[in-house]
């Protein structure tokens, strides 16, 4: 039996755009698991489309993905209301070429993803599509069921909101990597002063245990408090612990293993050579794919 040529055409287009669609969904949702579900829903709708009537297949796929992500984002908002402790995005393995795309790497960083959490669902969709992927206002309007004029206003408002809260400076991958290496040496040394030397005075520590693993129930701010938390935890620990370098959300990070088992992903934000943000994901649900997933490549 010969293959269905219509399905073959649909499959070819979908596969070609899959990285783009996944990244759009992930940046809107902050969850790789939910982004994969959105892609599945997008595919089921895409194969029912009459391709001969579609003028721009990429734009049409982005529209379907955005609408499905918006639906899921509203459902996730209700889940987050009952979440135990801080909610952090699911860590996403990324390949080195993502880090070379400065705009994309920044947009998927933990720090910026947390800023996107403060936008409304529609604002987040518009910001991601316009600022990260340079989608035209008309295409965005079709995706979010707004007029192009309204989308322009939403984009302007969202951009101002994000710019006011995003990290102050853009740091090179080499600078971040150097800071992470210094951080590992300080962790392995376990000394309070060694940690203070690599932490910025206003460093913010956020831990996400999801109510399953122990984690701070609110952000911890200040080098002294964060250093004491880290040093205390290391000194109390009796299980073999290792810190393995990885690349998460477009930037160097650490995979923390206890007795050989993955316990945490530590995303690091660096400014002026010092660590200003530590985002520690311990929730097992958010780590279930980290060892097996294929790292995200360029859109």
N, C-alpha and C positions, 0 to 999 in steps of 0.2 A: 504494500500500500504506500503510495507516495505521500510525502508530507504536505500539509496544507500551506500553500504559498502565502496566504494572508497572515497566518500565524507566524510563519518564518519571517515575514517583513516586520511584523510587530515585535517579535523577539529580537531581531537584529537592532532595531532602533532602541528598544528598551535597554539592552545590554550596553549599547554605545553610550547611553546617557545615565547609566546606573550610578556611577560615582557622584555625578552632579546631583541627582535626585536624593541619594542617601545623605549627602552633605547638607542639602537644603533641609531635609527632615530632621537631621541630627541637630543642626544649629537652632531650629525652631523648638525642638523638644528637650535637648540635653540628655537624651537617652538613645543609645545605639540599638537596644532591644526594641524600643517603640518605633525607632526609625525603620528598622527592618520590617516591622509589621505594617507600617505605612507603605513601604515599597510593595509588599505583597498585595495590599488593597489597591494600590495604584495599578499593578499589573493586571489584576482581575478586571478592572474597569477599562484598561487600555486595550485588552484583547477583544473587547466588545465594540470598539470604535471602528467606524468606517474610515479607513486611512485615506481613501481617495478624496474624502471631504475635509481633510486636515491640511491646512496650508503650511503651518509651521509645527512639525511634530515635537521638536524640543520644547517649544513654548506650551504646547498642549499637555505634555507630560509634566512639566513644572506646575501647570495649573492644577492638574489632578493631585499631584503630590502635596501642593500647598493646601488645598482644601481638605485633604485627608489629615494632614498634620494639624491643621487648625481644629478639626473635630476632636482629635486625640489630645491636643494641648488643653482644651477646655475640660476634658475628663481628668487629665493629669493634675490640673489645678485643684480639683476637689481632693485627689489623693494626697497632695502635698499639705493640705490643711491639717491632716491628722498625722503627718510624718513626725517621727521622734527625732528631735535635734535638727541641726542644719541640714539642708538638702543640697548636695553637690551634684553636678552633672556626672553621668557615667563616664569614666575614663575611656578615651578612644586612642588605640594604638595608631600612630601615624608614621609614614615612611619619611626618610630624610628629605625627599623632594617637596613634601608639604612645607617643611621648615624654610625652604628656599623661596616659597611664595609668601612674602612677608604679610600681605593683606589677609590671605587665607589662614596662615598660622596664627595671627593675632585674633582673628574672628572665632577660632575654635579653642582659644586658650581658656583655661579655667576662669581667669580673672574677667575676661570679656563675657564669657558665657553666663557668669553670675550677674553681670550688669544686664544682660538680655532678659534675665529672669524678672527684672523689675518693670519690663514693658508689658502692655496688654497683649493678648494673643495677636490681634491685627497689627499692632505696632511692630511686634517682633517679626511677623511675616514680611511686612513691608520693608523693614530695615534690612533683614537678611537678603531679600531678593534684590533690593536696590543697591545697598552699600557693599555687599560682599560679592554678588554675582552680576551687578550692573544690568539687571533686567529692566526693560523699558517700562515707563509708567502705564502705558496702555495694557501691556501684558500683566502687570501686577494688578491693575484694576479688575481685569477679568478673573484673576485668581482669587481675589478677596471680596468680590462683589461690591466694589466701590467705583465711583467715577474717577477718571484720571486726575481731576482737580483735587478731589478729596485725598487721593493717594499722595499727591505732592505735599499736601499739608501734613499728612500723617508722617511722611518720610522726614520732613523738616523737623517736626516735633520729636520724633524718635531719635534723629541724629543729634539734636541738641541735648537730649536726655542722656544718651550714651556718651557723648563727648565730655559731658560734665562729670562722668563717673568712671570712665575708662582709665587705665593706668597712664601716668603722666608722660612716660618716655618709652620709646621703642628700643629694646636691647637686642644686640646681636646674639645669635645662637652660641657663638664662641664665648661671649661674656656670661651667658646663662650657664653654659656647660662648666666654665671655670668656677662659678659660684656653687654649683651643685657638687663638684668635686671637693671643694673646700668644706661644704656642708657634710659630706660623707666622712671626711677625715675627722671633723668635729664630733660627729655621732659615734664613730668608732673609738675616739678618744674618751668620750663620755664626760669631758670636763665642762663645767659651767662657763668658764671664760672663753674656751674655744668656741662654744656655741654663740656667745655674745658677740664674738668677733665677726661672725658671718651674718648675723641677723641685724636688720635695720631697726632703729629705735621704735618705729611705729609698725613693726611686723604684725600681721594678722594670721592667726592659726585657726583653721576651721576643720573639724572632723565630722565625718559622716559614717555613723555606724548603723543607721536605719532602725535603731532599737534592738538590733540583733547582736552587734559587737559593741564593746565599750568605746565611747567617744564623748568628748566634751559636748554638753548640751547647748552651748552658746559659743560664739567666737571668742577667742582669747587674744587680747591686744597688748602689745608691748614686748620688747626684747627680753626683759628680765622675767616676766611671767611665762613666756613661751620657752625660754631656755631652761627654766626650772622644771617646767612640765616635761620637756624632752629628756633632760638629764635624770629626773626622778624616775621616769618610765624605763629608761635604759638601765639604771642602777638596780631597779627592783626585778628586772627581767632575768629569769634563770634558764630560759630556752635559747638555744643557738639562734642568732639573728644575723641575717645578711642583707646588704643593700646592693641591689643590682641596677645598673643604669638602664634606662629605656627611653623611648621617645613617646610621649603622650600628649595629645592635643597640640601637636605642632612644636613641642618644646622638650628639652631634656627633663627627665623626671627620674624617680626612684621606684623600684618594685621592692617592697620590704617582705622578706620571707622569714617565717618563724619555723625552725626545725625543718626547713626545706619546703614548707607550704606557703603559698602566697597569702599574705595577711593584709597588706595595704598597698595602695598606689599613692605616692606622694608627688603631687604636682607642685612645682616651685615657680614663683614669680620673682623676678630680679629687677632691681633698679639701682643704678649707680654702684654696681658691683656687690650689693648686699641683698639679702633675701627680704622681700617685703610681704610675701604671701606664701603660706604653706597650706595646701589643700589635701587633706588626708582622707581617702575613701577606703572604708573598711567594710561597708555593707556587702555581704557576700553576693547578693543578687546583682550588684553593679560590677562585680569582679568575675562573674561566671564565664564571661566570654574573653577576658583579657588574654588568657594563655593560648586560646585557640583561634581567635578571629584573625582575619587577614588585615594587615594595617591599611589604613586609608591612603590612597595615592592622590595625585593631583586631580582636580575636577576636570 
